[in-house]
Amino acid sequence: MSTSIMNSASSRLDQAASRLDRWMHGSSREAEPRSLPASLLSVRRGRDRLSDLEAGTLGDCAFEDEDPLPEEEVLELQVVRRSSSTALGVQLDVWARTPTAAAEVVIGLVYDRSPAQGILQVGDAILSVNGVPCCTIDAVRSAVWGEIDIVFEVRRSKTSSLYSAEALMVQRPGHAPAPASLVITSQLMLEVGPRGGGGAWLAASLRSLGHVSLLPERGVRISAADGSLLMDVTPSSSAEQERIYMLLMQMTMFKPGTRCELTGWLQRQGEGPVDSQYFECYSNGTVLSYANPHRNKLGQGQGALALSEATVVADPSEQGVWLVSDRSRAGVVWRCRSLQPVNSDETAAEVFDRLGRASASA
């Protein structure tokens, strides 16, 4: 065998061994982006998709936090209950601070006179329970099952707000429009008050709100659980209107009995497939859109739509496509495709018809 052939074979073996080492140990996670066509790369923190593929970490991107908390502290908090059957006294949510942040299991509510009162706080993100990492509600429930002495490792934000808007106008019943600020706190409270301070006009748990709807001229209407009007909010831009509407819609709609009925992909008519968003249609007639199916938790939504404010018809020019005319957005039309009813006994047409009739009568 010639020397050149032996050297070539040795080189190929060295390259294969190097690739195997990167696959096993993930050393390529911080690899420099390759000089490949832009269409083949998706740069994330100086990494490219090919490096992730070789390292076996491509799937991590879907769950990676792109927006770390600027200020946070990690605490170990001990909760002791009288017996393993005593309720902890908390409700759990899965929440993300922004559409690009990783979703976490957070404390959504702490009941008075419960073992957790004074120890756990609304907004605490649960990292582990008794040393067991927990990233789902089921994992938390399993970890506390049968335990009396429970140690929670939680991430607690030092910042007071998840979202804030300063340049907006608010009109309350019986009052003239006034400059105001709006804050969604890390304790999942909605606070609205005069710009610059002076006491809140509204300070309520997001769970206690009733209905949220879009109004013409960038308005968002907020109603109480009994249907009475609390206030109309007018943000400074349409983008801020959409963000406030989506956040409030998400936080108020998830109540016992709310369930996903239909999933698929939608895009604004006239835009290309690259602009498609994954959506979920819920039993209360609300449609929420997300970047992809892996980022479909509270706080990760990118848009909201109420079927009660829309007309849904089949696209006569393309089978399997539905057109949703959004009256709350001056007739914007959304094209929905790749529809999958959660109940396999129903068709997409039957789901749209049922939810449309329920929304109209609500």
C-alpha positions, 0 to 999 in steps of 0.5 A: 500500500502506498504512503499517500493512500495510508496517509489519506486513510489515517487522515480520514480516521482522525477526522472520524475520531474527531467528529465522534469526540465532538458528538460524545462530549459536545465540544463543538457547541461553541464552534465558530460559524462555518463559511457556509451559505447563509441558507444553511446556517442559523446563528445562535449565540455564535453557534451554527446549526451544523455544530449543534447537529454534530454535537447532538444538541440541535434539539436544545435550541427549542428549549433554550432561554434566549433572554436570561433574567437580568436580576434573579436569586436562587433560594432553597425554601422549606415547606413542612405540612402536617401530613402527606395528605395536607394540601400545599396550598399553591396553584401552578402555572407554566410561564415565560417572561417573553416569547423568546424566554424558556418556559418555567413552572411558576407559583401562580397562587398561594392560598391563605393559611396554607403550609406554603403561605409566607414561604413561596411567593407568586412568580417563584420559578420552581427549579427542583423539589427535594433535589429532583429537577422539575420542569413540568407541573406533573414532575412537581406533583410527583416530587411532592407526593407522599412528602411531608418535609419539602425543599423547593429550589426556586428562582425569584426575580429581583425585578418587580415587573414582567412587562410595563408600558408608560406612554398610554392613555386610560379611560375609566367609566365616569372619567376623562381619558388620562395619561397612565402607566401599566405594569404586569408584576412578577407576582402576576398582578395587573397594576394601572395608575396615573403616569408618574405615580400617585396610586393605582386605579386598578391592582388586580390578580390577572386570574381575577379579570374577566374579558379582554378585547381589542378596540379601534384606534389601538384600544384594549378593553378590560372587563371584570369577571362579572362583565362590568367595564374596568377601563379602556387602555390606548397604548402608544403603538399598534405593536404595544397594543398587540403585546398587551392584548395577547398577554392579558388574553393569555393570562385571563383565559386559562381557567378550569375547563379551558382546553385546546380544540384545534392546532395548525399554522396560520399566516396573514394573507399576502405574506409568504410561508416563512411568516407562518405561525403555529396556533392553538384554538381553545374551547372558549373561542380564543386563538393564540399563535406561537413561534412554534409548537415547542414555545406554546406556554404562557408568555410565549404567545405572539398573537391572539384572536377571538372567534367571536370577532371573526368570520371563518370560511373555507378557502374556495381556491385551496382545499384544506385551507380556511380563511379567518376574517378578523373584524377587530383588526379592520378586516385582516384575513388569516390563512389557516392550514395543516389543521389538526382537531384534538378530537379525532372524531371531529373535522376542522369544519365542525370545530370551527362551527361549534366554537363559532356558535359558542362564542357568538352566544357567550 
